[in-house]
Amino acid sequence: MGILNLSMIAAVANNNVIGKDNKLLWKLSEDLKRFKSLTTDHIIIMGQKTYESIGKPLPNRINIVISDDYDFKLDLPDDTYPDDTTEVYVVHSIEHALDTAEYYNDNDLEVFVIGGGSIYKQMMKYCQRLYITQIYKDFEGDTFFPEIDDKDWELVWNDKKTGSEFDYEYQIYNKKA
């Protein structure tokens, strides 16, 4: 495994909650547009539960799904995405996901880890950048984003937004050298 340009992208509540019962707890259309804009034409890595919550591969991306279930198969018709560049691979370890991302990353593009909680926790040490949408509200949930430790991460950009239900902020962190 070589060096990947590996980043995480997540929307995180004040109390680090990112979901409950395999679902997001809020809907921010601007954040979904930002997610799509940042990850389209890139490689994305996710866990099986995240894939199942989405329900299909995300279009115009190479989707890498990590599952510890060796019987897990994707049942996709041949014409699921006939006119785009969508690909999907199932792997069975973090290391295999990173190797697969490196193999298919012809143009040294940024690779995005998109969830869920366990995958974020395991992949944090490999990432160089975090794209966080900080939701300024607490939510009750069962899935959490790992703590962002100031000694390891530096906030390099932020943009505060006012929403109808709650305020939020786009943040970018870079790993400290």
GIPEMO-V578352 format. One record per helix or strand of 2 or more residues. SS is the DSSP state (@ for helix, = for strand). FROM is the first residue (numbers start at 0). TO is the last residue. Records with the same first field share a line. If there is no record, write none. Layout:
SS: FROM-TO  FROM-TO
This chain:
=: 5-12  16-19  42-46  61-65  86-90  110-114  128-134  142-143  152-160  167-174
@: 28-38  47-53  93-103  116-125
